[in-house]
Amino acid sequence: MIPEEKQDGPSSSEESTGLQAAGSVCKGSETAAQAQRGRLQSRRARIHQQISKEIRMRTGAENLYRATSNSQVRETVALELSYVNSSLQLLKEELEELNCSVDAEGPAGSEGVAVPMIPLGLKETKELDWSAALTDLISQHFGEDGASFEAEIKELADLRQAMRTPSRSESGLELLAAYYNQLCLLDARFVSPARSLGLLFHWYDSLTGVPAQQRALAFEKGSVLFNIGALHTQIGARQDRSSAEGAGRAAEAFQRAAGAFRLLRDKFSHAPSPDMSPASLSALEQLMVAQAQECVFEGLSLPAPAAPHDCSAQLRLAQEAAQVASEYERAHGAMARPPVQDYVPFAWTTLVRVKAEHFGALAHYHAATALCDGSRECPPHGRGGGRRRPGAGGSRPSLPPAAEAELLALEQVFVGPPAPSEPRRPVLPQEPEERRKLGKAHLKRAILRQEEALRLHAVCRALRRVDLLQAVLGQALRRSLAKYSELDLEDDFFEATEAPDIRPSTHGRPEARAPSFSRGKAADIFHRLGPLSVFSVKNRWRLVGPVHVTRGEGGFGFTLRGDSPVLIAAVVPGGHAAAAGLREGDYIVSVDGQPCRWWKHAQVVAQLRGVGAEGVSLQVATLLPSTEPPGTGDRRPALRGLLRSQKECGWETLTPAPARASPRPLLGWSRKAQQGRPGGRLCPAPRPLAAAPPPSSCPGRQ
């Protein structure tokens, strides 16, 4: 037994008092944490109630929009749907921020605070019941028990339900990509030019909130692809661009978004909703490229404060800012043209104009900084070479080769490279005083464009509520005014000439990149139906058997070729296989009751080798001509046609529905964009005839 040790210090009563105090502090911190969680739950509940209210309003407006034929009423209801759609997008973004506990704006008081980006809202859809359509199609066309595929249909329905509310993260992109891949597989298996699933796909427009519906699976695919691009924009807008890594991730996300919109514009046609029209997609693609270009500029401008007098760095920033302004001007031109201007929110168009003015002003500011503050690092224009002689035909004083190259680079910031046939004249002032005046002229243009940006910001009521944007514009204007006051002398009575434009140029031009669908690569949910090369609605077949085949002296009397499924390439006349009813061109789908649609050639051969004298039970599938109903006609199609049917299954060979004479054509997959583009296969390709093993290696061959 360890004796109790008496310690010097506080008495037991004081010790208990301290423990009680510590316990009360712990309880207090737990209470504060519970109160914080309670406030978050209350905010979530309030947002959910507002979302439910907006959805009820949208349902009522939608019913009125479909019921009325009055054009004025439809126009008013469409405007109301647009307001409801904007409110729903804002509420969902607020709910997502609460769930993720992420401060998207970052430190508002930092020097490197960035201009807000424009994220797109996701398209919304209603619930869909796949069960009846897929069960009937599997039973009628594939000859299988549709009820036995209940688990596969439920997996597809669960995937679609989860896809409706993806998280604003990489996992959300994986979820959308997985569902998109399954839609491509469904399109290849269950959709043909003459037959569709018969399901009505219902989606809401992302820009206007107006409902649209079609019975084409391509509409579902296009809407999911749009959401992939929209989710990329939200991920890019949430990045912390105060670091080079964050700016790079944001630029990558916006490039992926631009690639998604370009792919949607190139592959799909006859879009029923405004946000998926070619004009809208072109404008959105240009907007995403401009935002990616802005991220490139932000990544380059981060190390700039460490070297404010670096002439070459300031000139590079001037050209990069001019490139950003040029991209936003092109984006504004695409967004301001009808009919896109009727769909895009006015706040977006105004913000694009504000950014064009803001970055144009930054280009002139950095040019002025290079002319004035960077004179010690810039080429020695007036030193050691003397002045230009009048009447010398624009010749410049002799300079060292390095200084000559730097001067050429400096001049090309303001004008383009001269034509080979024209003599190049020096366009920049050679004296420091002249450079100061030209820098002052650039600052004047910068101030004017920044004031115009602030005026546009004040005109738009939605932008006035964005305090971060006003802080960025105000900070840039104050910096230009302070620089202008440094250059403005008391005895400076003569104004310099108009400052030249800054030539846009970039060292990292963003490009539209297609989204990565491999992140959501998954196995075909309806894998049990067999390889897509044969078992799809594009083909018609008849199941024969099981038939019993015994082994003769020379084998079973047939030759096998290909993989998944294995093909009977030839049948020996008068042999055991011919007597059992097997024919050339049949596909083996089961061996002794074991499904073998996905078996390789070697697996089927190995199974046949183990068969004894009692023989083997085979079930085969015989392809029928496409115009012939099941159960009739010749059961021996040409071998060339069979092998060609195996080759026709590919990622880029999704055949669109033919053009219909209806006033509202269905959204279709463009064939023109697929020509000359090899795609990855959705299923293993059959072995060519020349690559088959010699007949002696297979015991089942004659």
N, C-alpha and C positions, 0 to 999 in steps of 0.2 A: 504494500500500500504506500502510495506516495504522499508524504505529509504536505499539508497545505502551507504555502509560503506566503508570508505577510509582506506586502509591497509598500514601499514608501510612496506617498502621493496622495491623491484624493481619497476620501473615505468612501465606504460602500454606498452611502446615500448620495454622495455627489456623483459617483460613477453611474448609479441607476438613473439619476437625473440627466446625465449626459446621454445615456443610451436612449432615454425617452425623447430627448430633443432630437437626436439623430433619427430616431424612428419617425418623429413628426415631420422632419425634413423629407425623408423618403416618401412618407404618405403624401406630403404636399406635392412632391414632384410627380408622383403617380396620379394625383388628382388633376394636376395641370395637364399631364399627358392625356388623361381621359377627357378633360374638357376640350383639348385641341381636337381629339378624334371625334368628339361629339359635334363640334362646329363643322368639321369636314363632312360628317354624315348628314348634318342638316343642309349644308350647301348642296350635297349630292341629291338629297331628296327634293330640294327646291328645283334643281335643274331638271331632274326627271319629271317633275310635275309640269314644268314649262315645256319640256319636249313633248309630253303627252298632249298638252293643250295645242301645241303647234301642229301635231300630227292630226288631231281631230279637225282643226281648221283646214288643213290641207285636204283631208278626205272630203269634207263638205264642198270645198272649192273645186276639187277634182270632179265630183259628181255633177256639179253645175256646169263645169267646162265641157263635159261630155254630153250633157243633156240638151244644152241650148244650141241653136243654130244662128243666133243673132251675133253678128260680127263685133258689135260694140260691147256686148256683154262678155263675149269670149276674150276680148282685149283687156277688159277690166279684171276679169278673173285671172288671166295670165299674169297681169301685174301683181295681183294679190299673191299668186303662187310664187312669184319671184321673191316677194318680201318674206313669205313664210320659209322658203328655201334658205334664204340668207340667215334668218333667225335660227333655223335648225342647225346650220353649219357652225354658227358661232357658239350655240349651246353645246354642241358635241365637242368642239375644240376645248371649251371651258371644262367640260366633264373629263376629257382626256388629260388635261393638265392637272386636275385634282387627283385623278387616279395614278398618274405617274409622278406627281410632286416634283415637277421640273419647272424651273423658272426660265422661260424661253427668251426673255428679253435680255438677261445678263445684267452686268453692272451699268446702271444708267449714268453714273457720274464719271466713267472712265474716259480717257482720251481716245481710246480706240473703238468707241461705240460705233456701230454700223447701222446703215439704213435698213429698215425692215424689208423683208422679201414678200412676195405674193405667193401664198400656197393655194392650191385648188382644193375644193371640197369634193368628197367622194360621191359618186352616184349611188342612189339608194334604190332598193328593189323590194318587192313583196315576196312573201313565202311562196314556195312552189312545191307541188306534189308530183314527184316523179313516178310513184308506184304504179298507177293504172296504165300509163302509156308504156313504160318499159316492160311491165309484166306481160301485157298483151303482145308487144312486139317480140319479146323473147319466145313466147309460146307459139306465135303464128309463124314467124319467119325462121327462127333458129331451131324450132322443133324441140325445145327444152321445156322443162317444167318451170314456168315463170315464178311460181311461188317459192321454188327452191333458191331463188336469187334475192330473197327478202333482205338478207344481211348486206349484200352488195348495194342494193338500192338504198338502204338505211345509211350506209357509209357515205354514199354520194350526197344524200340529203343533209347529213350532219356536216359534211364539208362545205356545202353551199350555205348552210345556216351560219357557220363560223365565219365564212368569207364576208358576210354582210356587215360585220363589225370588226374589222381587223385592227390590231394595235398599230400605233404610229411608230413602228420600229422595223428592224430587219425581220423579226418573226412574222409581222403582218405581211411583208412582201413575200416571204416564203409561203404563207397561207394562200395568198392570191395567185402566186405562180403555180402552186400545186393544183388549185382548182382550174386554172387556165389549161394546164397540161391535161387534166382529165376531160375538159371540154373538147380539146383537140382529139383525144382518143374516142370520145363519144361521137364526134362528128365523123370520124373515119369509120366507125363501126355501125352506127345506127342511122346515118343520114345519107341519102342519095339524091341525085337530081330529080328523081320521080317520087321520092318519099321523104317526109319529115317526121319528127317525133309527134307533132300535133299539139305540143305544149305552148301556152301563151306566156311569153316572157315579158314582165312588166318592170320598167325602170323609170326613174325620175331624172330629168335633165339636171346636170350639175350647176349650170349657169342660171337657168330660168325657173327650175322646179316644175316645169310642165311635164305631165306623165306621157310616156310613150310605150307602146306595146307591139310586139310582133311574134309570129309563130316560127321564126327562123332561129336556129341555134347560133347562127353567126351574130345575131344581135346580142345574145348573152356573152359570147366570146369578146365582141368588141367592147361591151360595157365593162367587162372585167379588165380588159387591157387598158381602158381609160382609167380605171381605178388604180391600176399599177402605176401609171404615170402620175396620177394625182397624189398617190401616197409617197412617191419619190419627192414631189415638190414639198410636201409637209415635212418629210425627214430633212430635206435640205434647209428649209426655213428654220428648223429647230436647232441647227448646229450652232455651236459657239464659234463664231468666225473671228474672235480676237486672237486666235493662234493660227499658225500656218497649217497645222493638221486639220483644224476645224474648217478653215476656208477650203482646203482641198476636198474634204468629205462633202461639203455643201456643193462645190462645183461638180463633183462626180454625181451627186444625186440629181442635180438639175440637168446634167447631160443625159442621164438615164431617162428622166422624164421627157426630154425632147425626143429621145429615140423612141419611146413608147408612142408618143403622138404621131411621129412620122410613120412608124410601122402601122398604126391604125389608119392613117390617111392613105397609105400605099396599098394596104391589103383589103380594106373593106370599102364598100360603096353602098349607096342608097341608105344612108343613115337616117333614121326617123326622128332623131332629136337634134336640136341646134348645136349642142356642144360637140357632137361627133360629125358635123358637116366639114367638108374639106377646108372651107374658109376659116372656120373656128379652129380647127386643128393646126392649120398653118400659122395662125396668130399665136396660139399657145406654144407651138414649137419655137417660134421666134422669141417669145417672151422668156422661155426657159433658157435659150442660148444666151440672151442678154444677161439674165441673172447669173448664169455660170461665168460669163465674162466679168461680171462685177466681182465675183468671188476670186477670180484670178488676180484682179487689180488689188483686192484687199490683201491677198497673200503676199503680193510684192511690196505693198506699202507698209507692211508691219516693220521691217528693219529700217525704213526710211528715217525715223527720228534719230537714230543713232549716228547718221551721217548727213545732216541737213545741207552741208556745203559740197556734197558730191555731185558734180555737174552731170556726169553721165547717168547717175541714178535718177536725178530729178527729170532729165529729158526722157528717160524711159518711162517714168511714171506719167509724164505729160502725154506721151503717145498712148499708153495703156488707158488712161482716163478718157482720151479722145475716142479710143476704140469702144469703150463702154458706152459713151454718149451716142456713138454712131449706131450701136446695136439697139439701144433703147429707142432711138428715132425710127429705126426700121420696125421695131415692135409696135410703136405707137401708130405708124402708118398702116400696119396690118389690122390693128384693133379699131382704128377710127373709120375704116371703110365699111359701108353697108354690105351684107346684113350683120356683120360681126358687132358693129357698134350698138345694135339693138339688144344683143345678148350679154355682152361683157359689162360688168358693173362700172358705173361712172368713176368710182373711186379708183379702180384699177387703171383706167385710162389716164386719169389725172396723175396718179403716182408714177406712171411710166414717163409722162412729160416732166414731172418734177425731177426724176432721176436723170433724164437726158440733160436738163439744164444744170443740175448739180454737178454731174461729172464733166460736162463741158466747161464749167467754171473751174473745176479742179485741174483740168488740163492747162488752162491759161495760168493758174496759180503756180503750178510746178514749172511751167516754162519761164515765168518771171523769176522764180527762185533760182533756176539754173542760170539765167542771164545776169543776175545781180549777185547773189550770195556765192555762186559757184565760179566766180571769175578767176579765182586762183587755181582751180583745177581744170578750167576750160582751156582751149588752145590759146597761146599767146598771140592774139590777133595783131596787136600794135607794137610788139616788141621785136627788136632785132631784125625786122624785115623792112622797116620803113613804111611810109604811107603809100597809098595807091597813087600813081601818077595820073593826073587828069589827061583824058584823051588816050589812055592806054588800051581802050577797047575792052574794059572790064577785067583786065588782068589783075591778079592778086599778087601781093608780095611773096617772095620765095620763103617757104616754111620747111621745117624738117618733115620727113615723110610721116612720122607719127602724128605730128600736129596737123598736117594736111588731112590725114584720115579722120581725125577727130573733128576738124572743122567741117568736113564733108558730112559727117554724121549729124553734126549740130544743125547744119542748114537743112538737111532733109527732114528734120522734125517739122519744119514750117512749110516746106514745098516738097513736091515729089522729086524723084531723081530726074535729071535733065535728059532730054532726048540725045541720042548719040550724034545727031547732025548739028545740034545747037551748041554753041560755046557756053560754058557755065559761068555765070556772073556771081560775084559775092553778094548775097542779099542781107547779110547780117552786119550790123555796125561793128567797126573795128576799135573804136575808142570806148573806154569805160563809161564816159558820160552818155554817149549814144546808147550804150547797152542799158544804162539805167533808165533812160527815157523809154526805150522799147519795153523793158520790164514793167515800167509804170503803165504803159498802154495795155499790156496783157492783164495786169491787175485790174485795170478799169473794166475790161471785158469780163473778167471773172466776177467782179462785184455786181455788174449789171445782170449777169446770168443767175447769180445767187439770189439777187433781189426778185428776179422773175420766178425762181423756184419757190421762194417764200410767198409770193403773191398767189401762185397756183395752189400752194398748200392751204392758204387762207380761204380760197374760193370754195374748196370742197369741204363740206361739213363733216364727212366721215374721216378725212385726213386731219382735220383740226383736233380730233380727239386722240390722235396718235402723238403723244408727247415726245416719244423717242425721236420721231422724224423731225419735229420742230427743233429739238435740241441739236441734232446733227446739222441741220441747215443753218441755224443761228450760230453755231460754233464755227462753221466754215466761213460765214460772212464776217464775223468778228476777226478771224485770223487774216482774211484778205484786207480788211480795213486797216488793221494794225500794220500790215506790211506796206500798204499804200502810204500811210502816214510817215513811215520811215523814209520812203523814197521821195516824198513830196517836199521840195525845198521852198524857202520863202521867196527867193528870187527866180523861181521857175515860172516864167510868164508864157512860155511857148509850149503848147501841147504837142506831144509826139503824134506821128501819123497813126492811122488805124493799125492795130496789131494784126498780123496775119493769122490765118487759121492754123490749128495744129493738125498735122497729118496723122490720121488714125493708124496705129500699128500695134501689134501684139506679138509677144514671144511664146504665147501659149493659147492659141485660138481654140476654144471649146468646139467640140463636134457632138452631134446627136449620136448617142450610143444606145443600141437596142438593149432592153432589159435582159437580165440573166434569168432565163427560165429553168436553168439547171438546178437552181437552189430549191425549187419545188418539185424536182423530178421524183416521181413515185411510180409504183407498179400500176398497171391497168387494173381498175377495180373489177371489171368484168373479164378478168383474165381467163376464167373457166370456160368462156365461150369459145376460145381457141384463137389462133393467130389471125390478125386482121387481114392478112393477105388473102385469106379464103373466107373466113367466117364473118362477113359483114353484109349489110343490106344491099351493097353493090353487086353481090353475087347471089345466085340461087343454087341450091343444092338439095339432094335427097339422101337421107340416111338409109343405108342398106345393111341388113344383117341384124344380129350376128350370123355369119356364115362359117361353117366348119371346113377347114382345109387340112388335109393330111399330107405328110411328106412322102414323096415318091423317091425313086432311085436317084434322080437328078435334082431333088429338092422340091420346093413347093410349086414351082412352075411360074414364077414371076420375078421381075427385076425391080429393085427399089432405088429411088433417087431422091435427093433433096432432104431438107430438114424442116421440121415444125410447120406443117405436118409432113410426114414422109409420103412420097408419091409413088404409086405403082406405075413405073415408066413403060413396062412391057409385060405382056402375058403370053406364055407359050401356048400356041393352039393345041388343043387336045390334052393339056396338062391338068393337074389337080386343081389349080387356081381357076382355070377356065371352066372346069366342070362345076366348081362351087359358085360360079356366077360373077367372079371378079373380072374387072375390065381395065384396060389401059386408061390411065387418067384418074383412077379412084385415089382418094386420100384415106389412109388408115387413121381411124380416130380412136380405136380401142383394140387392145390385144388381151384376150382371155379376161375380158371385163375390166381391164385397167385402162383408164383414159390416157391416150398417148398423143394428143393433139400438139403438145409442146415438146415431144421427145425429139432428140436428135437421131440422125441416121444410124449412128453406132448403137444407140440404146435399143432401137427396134431390132436391129440385126442380132444383138446379144440376146434379146428376149426370144427371138425365133430359134437361135442356136440351142437354147435350152429345152425346146419342145421335143417330146418323145414321139413314139410311134402313134400315140393317140391323136396327134394333130393339134391344131390351134383354132381358137374361135376369134374371128376378126369382124370388126364393124368398120365400114367404109362410108365415105361421103362422096357422092357423085355430083359434080357441077352440072347445072342445066343451062341451056341458052337463056339469056336475060329476058327474051320476049316470050318464053314458054312458061306456063303455070306449073307449079310443082306436081310431080307424079305422072307427067306425060312426056312423050317425046323420046328421042334417042338419048341413051345414057352414056355415050362415048364422045365427049367433046374433043376437039383437036388438042393435041399435047402442047402445041405452040401457044394456043390461047390460054391454057392452064398455067404454063410457066410465066406468061406475060401478066396474068392476074396476080401472081405472087409478087411481081416487080412493081406493081402499080401502087403499093402502099408506101407512102413516105410522108415526111412532115410537111413538105411544101406542095403536096398533091391533093389538098382538100378541095374537092370540086364544088364550085358554087351552084346555087340554084339558078336555073335559066331565067332570063329576063321575062317578066310577066307583063301582060297588058293592063295591069291594074294601076289606078292613079297613085297608089302608095306602094312602090316596089319594096321588096324585102332587102334587108341588109345582106350583102353577099361577099364572098371571099374572091378577091380579084385574081383572075387567071393571068392577066398581063404581067403582073408583078412577079409571077412565079416562073416565067420562062427563063431558062438558063441559070436557075438557082438550085443547085442540088441541095437536098435537105437530108437530115438524119432520119434513119428508118425507125418506124415505130415497132417493128417486129423483125425477127431474124430473117434474112433473105434465104431463099432456097439455094441449094448447091447447083451450080451449072452442070449440064450434062457431061461436059468434058472433064469435070473435076471429080466424078464419081469413082470409087475404088473399083478395081478390076473384078469381074464377075466371080472369079475363083475365091475372092476373099469373103464372100457372103454365102453362107450355106443355103440361104433361101432363094438363090438365083440359079437360073439354068444356063 
